[in-house]
């Protein structure tokens, strides 16, 4: 199962792509659906696409709730 989860952008790449990091897991995703994403932003990622940008405080809160619930986001599929 893939979850739509907050993921931090660590590098912008050519062709509307970015490298994201989630708990040490890095993956290239598409930014085709979201405008004005910068390094350090959090985005909600689902099946390889950023769906929206997310406030950093909201991202931290969501990730903390997922960890508290026992969801290992490091193994999720951004």
C-alpha positions in Angstrom: 0.0 0.0 0.0 1.3 3.5 -0.8 0.4 6.4 1.5 0.2 10.0 0.5 2.8 11.3 2.9 4.8 14.5 3.6 8.2 14.4 2.0 11.1 16.9 2.0 12.5 18.1 -1.3 16.3 17.9 -1.2 17.2 18.7 -4.8 15.4 20.1 -7.8 16.2 18.2 -11.0 15.6 18.9 -14.7 12.2 18.1 -16.4 10.0 19.1 -13.4 11.5 16.4 -11.2 12.9 16.5 -7.6 14.8 14.3 -5.3 13.0 13.8 -2.0 14.0 12.3 1.3 11.7 10.5 3.8 13.5 9.1 6.8 16.7 8.5 4.8 14.9 7.0 1.8 15.5 9.1 -1.3 13.5 8.9 -4.5 13.0 11.0 -7.7 9.5 12.3 -8.0 7.5 14.4 -10.5 6.6 18.1 -9.7 4.4 18.4 -12.8 1.3 18.9 -10.6 2.7 21.5 -8.2 4.1 25.0 -8.9 6.9 26.9 -7.2 8.5 24.0 -5.2 11.9 24.8 -3.7 14.6 22.8 -1.9 13.5 22.4 1.7 9.8 22.5 1.0 7.6 19.6 2.1 5.2 18.1 -0.5 2.5 15.4 -0.2 3.7 12.6 -2.5 1.6 9.8 -3.9 2.7 7.2 -6.5 5.7 9.3 -7.5 3.9 12.7 -7.9 3.9 15.7 -5.6 0.3 16.6 -5.1 0.6 19.8 -3.0 3.1 21.7 -0.9 2.7 21.5 2.8 3.5 23.9 5.7 6.7 22.6 7.5 4.9 22.6 10.9 2.0 20.6 9.5 4.4 18.2 7.8 6.3 17.6 11.1 3.0 17.2 13.0 1.7 14.7 10.4 4.9 12.7 10.5 4.9 12.6 14.3 1.3 11.3 14.3 2.2 8.6 11.8 5.2 7.6 14.0 3.1 7.6 17.1 0.6 5.3 15.3 3.5 2.9 14.5 3.5 3.7 10.8 7.1 3.4 9.4 7.2 6.1 6.8 10.7 5.2 5.9 9.4 2.2 4.1 6.5 4.0 2.4 6.6 4.5 -1.3 6.8 8.2 -2.1 
